[in-house]
Every structure is written in structure tokens, then in C-alpha cells.
Amino acid sequence: MTSRSGGTTGEDGANGTAAQGADERAVLLVAGLADLAVSTLGTAVGTVRGLLRRSDTARLVEDAEHDLLARGRLALDRYAAVPPAHLEVLAQHVLERRSRADG
């Protein structure tokens, strides 16, 4: 039987081959991530060079800072806010109903 890497697997060395296959898979994943990072970095450097040539760079930086602050605020609101306790909300509804029924 032939594995994806071109090697052969047999019944005798199945455990060794499986570990070797996992190692090869990990190496390929890391190499793929590194290639993606280098490609992305190259694109980012080209974009930064283009931005530095603009005459309105200061205004662009101010806009970017404003956008980042807004995104940070939204992210904190989305993830840092603790939702109200469900039972507490139910208890408040019961109290409101009782006060309306009494009043």
C-alpha cells in the first residue's frame, strides 16, 4: 500500500508509519502557514509603501486610528459585557407583574 507521501505502509510498521505521517502532516501545515505569512507580509509591505507615497497620509492615519478605536469599543462591548443572569431577569419580570397587579 502506498501512503500520500509516496512511502509504503505495511502491517508490521503501521504504528511507526502513522507517527511518521503525523510528523509529515505537521511539517506540511507549518510550511503552509509560513508560506501564507510570507505572502501576506509581502502584500502588506506593498500596501504600506503605496500609503506612504500619498500626500494625505496624516489624515489617513487619523482615520485609521478612529476606526480602530471604534472597532475596539465594539469588540469590548460584544465580548466583555456580561449578560444579565437569566433567573434575575425572570425575578424582575415577576416583581413587575406583581406590582401592576397590586396597583
Biotite code that builds the C-alpha atoms (Angstrom):
import biotite.structure as struc

atoms = struc.array([
    struc.Atom([0.000, 0.000, 0.000], chain_id="A", res_id=1, res_name="MET", atom_name="CA", element="C"),
    struc.Atom([1.312, 3.464, -0.833], chain_id="A", res_id=2, res_name="THR", atom_name="CA", element="C"),
    struc.Atom([0.818, 6.447, 1.518], chain_id="A", res_id=3, res_name="SER", atom_name="CA", element="C"),
    struc.Atom([0.224, 10.033, 0.397], chain_id="A", res_id=4, res_name="ARG", atom_name="CA", element="C"),
    struc.Atom([3.888, 10.841, 0.849], chain_id="A", res_id=5, res_name="SER", atom_name="CA", element="C"),
    struc.Atom([4.898, 8.082, -1.553], chain_id="A", res_id=6, res_name="GLY", atom_name="CA", element="C"),
    struc.Atom([6.187, 5.685, 1.102], chain_id="A", res_id=7, res_name="GLY", atom_name="CA", element="C"),
    struc.Atom([4.841, 2.222, 1.688], chain_id="A", res_id=8, res_name="THR", atom_name="CA", element="C"),
    struc.Atom([2.918, 1.053, 4.691], chain_id="A", res_id=9, res_name="THR", atom_name="CA", element="C"),
    struc.Atom([2.670, -2.492, 5.854], chain_id="A", res_id=10, res_name="GLY", atom_name="CA", element="C"),
    struc.Atom([1.141, -4.349, 8.741], chain_id="A", res_id=11, res_name="GLU", atom_name="CA", element="C"),
    struc.Atom([4.473, -4.611, 10.552], chain_id="A", res_id=12, res_name="ASP", atom_name="CA", element="C"),
    struc.Atom([5.305, -0.880, 10.704], chain_id="A", res_id=13, res_name="GLY", atom_name="CA", element="C"),
    struc.Atom([1.819, 0.637, 10.891], chain_id="A", res_id=14, res_name="ALA", atom_name="CA", element="C"),
    struc.Atom([2.426, 2.463, 14.191], chain_id="A", res_id=15, res_name="ASN", atom_name="CA", element="C"),
    struc.Atom([5.761, 3.886, 13.080], chain_id="A", res_id=16, res_name="GLY", atom_name="CA", element="C"),
    struc.Atom([4.317, 4.955, 9.754], chain_id="A", res_id=17, res_name="THR", atom_name="CA", element="C"),
    struc.Atom([1.306, 6.606, 11.394], chain_id="A", res_id=18, res_name="ALA", atom_name="CA", element="C"),
    struc.Atom([3.591, 8.639, 13.651], chain_id="A", res_id=19, res_name="ALA", atom_name="CA", element="C"),
    struc.Atom([5.790, 9.493, 10.684], chain_id="A", res_id=20, res_name="GLN", atom_name="CA", element="C"),
    struc.Atom([2.676, 10.547, 8.733], chain_id="A", res_id=21, res_name="GLY", atom_name="CA", element="C"),
    struc.Atom([1.556, 12.781, 11.595], chain_id="A", res_id=22, res_name="ALA", atom_name="CA", element="C"),
    struc.Atom([5.009, 14.364, 11.741], chain_id="A", res_id=23, res_name="ASP", atom_name="CA", element="C"),
    struc.Atom([4.986, 14.926, 7.985], chain_id="A", res_id=24, res_name="GLU", atom_name="CA", element="C"),
    struc.Atom([1.484, 16.427, 8.199], chain_id="A", res_id=25, res_name="ARG", atom_name="CA", element="C"),
    struc.Atom([2.605, 18.809, 10.968], chain_id="A", res_id=26, res_name="ALA", atom_name="CA", element="C"),
    struc.Atom([5.635, 19.881, 8.930], chain_id="A", res_id=27, res_name="VAL", atom_name="CA", element="C"),
    struc.Atom([3.458, 20.488, 5.859], chain_id="A", res_id=28, res_name="LEU", atom_name="CA", element="C"),
    struc.Atom([0.978, 22.517, 7.909], chain_id="A", res_id=29, res_name="LEU", atom_name="CA", element="C"),
    struc.Atom([3.741, 24.677, 9.373], chain_id="A", res_id=30, res_name="VAL", atom_name="CA", element="C"),
    struc.Atom([5.299, 25.154, 5.941], chain_id="A", res_id=31, res_name="ALA", atom_name="CA", element="C"),
    struc.Atom([1.926, 26.146, 4.507], chain_id="A", res_id=32, res_name="GLY", atom_name="CA", element="C"),
    struc.Atom([1.332, 28.650, 7.315], chain_id="A", res_id=33, res_name="LEU", atom_name="CA", element="C"),
    struc.Atom([4.803, 30.106, 6.842], chain_id="A", res_id=34, res_name="ALA", atom_name="CA", element="C"),
    struc.Atom([4.217, 30.480, 3.102], chain_id="A", res_id=35, res_name="ASP", atom_name="CA", element="C"),
    struc.Atom([0.881, 32.188, 3.764], chain_id="A", res_id=36, res_name="LEU", atom_name="CA", element="C"),
    struc.Atom([2.501, 34.541, 6.300], chain_id="A", res_id=37, res_name="ALA", atom_name="CA", element="C"),
    struc.Atom([5.294, 35.492, 3.897], chain_id="A", res_id=38, res_name="VAL", atom_name="CA", element="C"),
    struc.Atom([2.802, 36.078, 1.090], chain_id="A", res_id=39, res_name="SER", atom_name="CA", element="C"),
    struc.Atom([0.560, 38.196, 3.326], chain_id="A", res_id=40, res_name="THR", atom_name="CA", element="C"),
    struc.Atom([3.537, 40.146, 4.650], chain_id="A", res_id=41, res_name="LEU", atom_name="CA", element="C"),
    struc.Atom([4.706, 40.882, 1.117], chain_id="A", res_id=42, res_name="GLY", atom_name="CA", element="C"),
    struc.Atom([1.279, 42.202, 0.196], chain_id="A", res_id=43, res_name="THR", atom_name="CA", element="C"),
    struc.Atom([1.131, 44.292, 3.373], chain_id="A", res_id=44, res_name="ALA", atom_name="CA", element="C"),
    struc.Atom([4.558, 45.815, 2.711], chain_id="A", res_id=45, res_name="VAL", atom_name="CA", element="C"),
    struc.Atom([3.475, 46.776, -0.805], chain_id="A", res_id=46, res_name="GLY", atom_name="CA", element="C"),
    struc.Atom([0.318, 48.366, 0.571], chain_id="A", res_id=47, res_name="THR", atom_name="CA", element="C"),
    struc.Atom([2.276, 50.318, 3.201], chain_id="A", res_id=48, res_name="VAL", atom_name="CA", element="C"),
    struc.Atom([4.689, 51.586, 0.553], chain_id="A", res_id=49, res_name="ARG", atom_name="CA", element="C"),
    struc.Atom([1.756, 52.800, -1.510], chain_id="A", res_id=50, res_name="GLY", atom_name="CA", element="C"),
    struc.Atom([0.218, 54.512, 1.502], chain_id="A", res_id=51, res_name="LEU", atom_name="CA", element="C"),
    struc.Atom([3.455, 56.277, 2.398], chain_id="A", res_id=52, res_name="LEU", atom_name="CA", element="C"),
    struc.Atom([3.565, 57.846, -1.052], chain_id="A", res_id=53, res_name="ARG", atom_name="CA", element="C"),
    struc.Atom([0.191, 59.514, -0.542], chain_id="A", res_id=54, res_name="ARG", atom_name="CA", element="C"),
    struc.Atom([0.012, 63.201, 0.295], chain_id="A", res_id=55, res_name="SER", atom_name="CA", element="C"),
    struc.Atom([-2.822, 62.748, 2.809], chain_id="A", res_id=56, res_name="ASP", atom_name="CA", element="C"),
    struc.Atom([-1.002, 60.199, 4.974], chain_id="A", res_id=57, res_name="THR", atom_name="CA", element="C"),
    struc.Atom([-1.590, 62.112, 8.229], chain_id="A", res_id=58, res_name="ALA", atom_name="CA", element="C"),
    struc.Atom([-5.341, 62.241, 7.603], chain_id="A", res_id=59, res_name="ARG", atom_name="CA", element="C"),
    struc.Atom([-5.327, 58.565, 6.643], chain_id="A", res_id=60, res_name="LEU", atom_name="CA", element="C"),
    struc.Atom([-3.589, 57.677, 9.925], chain_id="A", res_id=61, res_name="VAL", atom_name="CA", element="C"),
    struc.Atom([-6.142, 59.721, 11.900], chain_id="A", res_id=62, res_name="GLU", atom_name="CA", element="C"),
    struc.Atom([-8.995, 57.935, 10.146], chain_id="A", res_id=63, res_name="ASP", atom_name="CA", element="C"),
    struc.Atom([-7.386, 54.552, 10.794], chain_id="A", res_id=64, res_name="ALA", atom_name="CA", element="C"),
    struc.Atom([-6.925, 55.399, 14.484], chain_id="A", res_id=65, res_name="GLU", atom_name="CA", element="C"),
    struc.Atom([-10.564, 56.484, 14.733], chain_id="A", res_id=66, res_name="HIS", atom_name="CA", element="C"),
    struc.Atom([-11.729, 53.275, 13.037], chain_id="A", res_id=67, res_name="ASP", atom_name="CA", element="C"),
    struc.Atom([-9.563, 51.123, 15.306], chain_id="A", res_id=68, res_name="LEU", atom_name="CA", element="C"),
    struc.Atom([-10.910, 52.844, 18.410], chain_id="A", res_id=69, res_name="LEU", atom_name="CA", element="C"),
    struc.Atom([-14.476, 52.253, 17.220], chain_id="A", res_id=70, res_name="ALA", atom_name="CA", element="C"),
    struc.Atom([-13.734, 48.591, 16.443], chain_id="A", res_id=71, res_name="ARG", atom_name="CA", element="C"),
    struc.Atom([-12.097, 48.177, 19.854], chain_id="A", res_id=72, res_name="GLY", atom_name="CA", element="C"),
    struc.Atom([-15.130, 49.678, 21.559], chain_id="A", res_id=73, res_name="ARG", atom_name="CA", element="C"),
    struc.Atom([-17.446, 47.342, 19.655], chain_id="A", res_id=74, res_name="LEU", atom_name="CA", element="C"),
    struc.Atom([-15.283, 44.300, 20.419], chain_id="A", res_id=75, res_name="ALA", atom_name="CA", element="C"),
    struc.Atom([-15.225, 45.111, 24.128], chain_id="A", res_id=76, res_name="LEU", atom_name="CA", element="C"),
    struc.Atom([-18.966, 45.668, 24.166], chain_id="A", res_id=77, res_name="ASP", atom_name="CA", element="C"),
    struc.Atom([-19.510, 42.371, 22.386], chain_id="A", res_id=78, res_name="ARG", atom_name="CA", element="C"),
    struc.Atom([-17.148, 40.191, 24.427], chain_id="A", res_id=79, res_name="TYR", atom_name="CA", element="C"),
    struc.Atom([-16.572, 41.928, 27.761], chain_id="A", res_id=80, res_name="ALA", atom_name="CA", element="C"),
    struc.Atom([-20.170, 42.690, 28.676], chain_id="A", res_id=81, res_name="ALA", atom_name="CA", element="C"),
    struc.Atom([-21.586, 40.053, 30.977], chain_id="A", res_id=82, res_name="VAL", atom_name="CA", element="C"),
    struc.Atom([-25.156, 39.198, 30.047], chain_id="A", res_id=83, res_name="PRO", atom_name="CA", element="C"),
    struc.Atom([-27.688, 39.535, 32.856], chain_id="A", res_id=84, res_name="PRO", atom_name="CA", element="C"),
    struc.Atom([-28.411, 36.410, 34.857], chain_id="A", res_id=85, res_name="ALA", atom_name="CA", element="C"),
    struc.Atom([-31.445, 34.638, 33.410], chain_id="A", res_id=86, res_name="HIS", atom_name="CA", element="C"),
    struc.Atom([-33.081, 33.971, 36.765], chain_id="A", res_id=87, res_name="LEU", atom_name="CA", element="C"),
    struc.Atom([-32.522, 37.577, 37.820], chain_id="A", res_id=88, res_name="GLU", atom_name="CA", element="C"),
    struc.Atom([-34.342, 38.795, 34.717], chain_id="A", res_id=89, res_name="VAL", atom_name="CA", element="C"),
    struc.Atom([-37.215, 36.401, 35.382], chain_id="A", res_id=90, res_name="LEU", atom_name="CA", element="C"),
    struc.Atom([-37.447, 37.580, 39.003], chain_id="A", res_id=91, res_name="ALA", atom_name="CA", element="C"),
    struc.Atom([-37.607, 41.208, 37.857], chain_id="A", res_id=92, res_name="GLN", atom_name="CA", element="C"),
    struc.Atom([-40.453, 40.357, 35.479], chain_id="A", res_id=93, res_name="HIS", atom_name="CA", element="C"),
    struc.Atom([-42.358, 38.627, 38.295], chain_id="A", res_id=94, res_name="VAL", atom_name="CA", element="C"),
    struc.Atom([-41.908, 41.654, 40.561], chain_id="A", res_id=95, res_name="LEU", atom_name="CA", element="C"),
    struc.Atom([-43.143, 43.976, 37.809], chain_id="A", res_id=96, res_name="GLU", atom_name="CA", element="C"),
    struc.Atom([-46.238, 41.828, 37.226], chain_id="A", res_id=97, res_name="ARG", atom_name="CA", element="C"),
    struc.Atom([-46.997, 41.692, 40.948], chain_id="A", res_id=98, res_name="ARG", atom_name="CA", element="C"),
    struc.Atom([-46.631, 45.442, 41.290], chain_id="A", res_id=99, res_name="SER", atom_name="CA", element="C"),
    struc.Atom([-49.010, 46.002, 38.333], chain_id="A", res_id=100, res_name="ARG", atom_name="CA", element="C"),
    struc.Atom([-51.493, 43.504, 39.738], chain_id="A", res_id=101, res_name="ALA", atom_name="CA", element="C"),
    struc.Atom([-51.402, 45.165, 43.190], chain_id="A", res_id=102, res_name="ASP", atom_name="CA", element="C"),
    struc.Atom([-51.542, 48.712, 41.855], chain_id="A", res_id=103, res_name="GLY", atom_name="CA", element="C"),
])
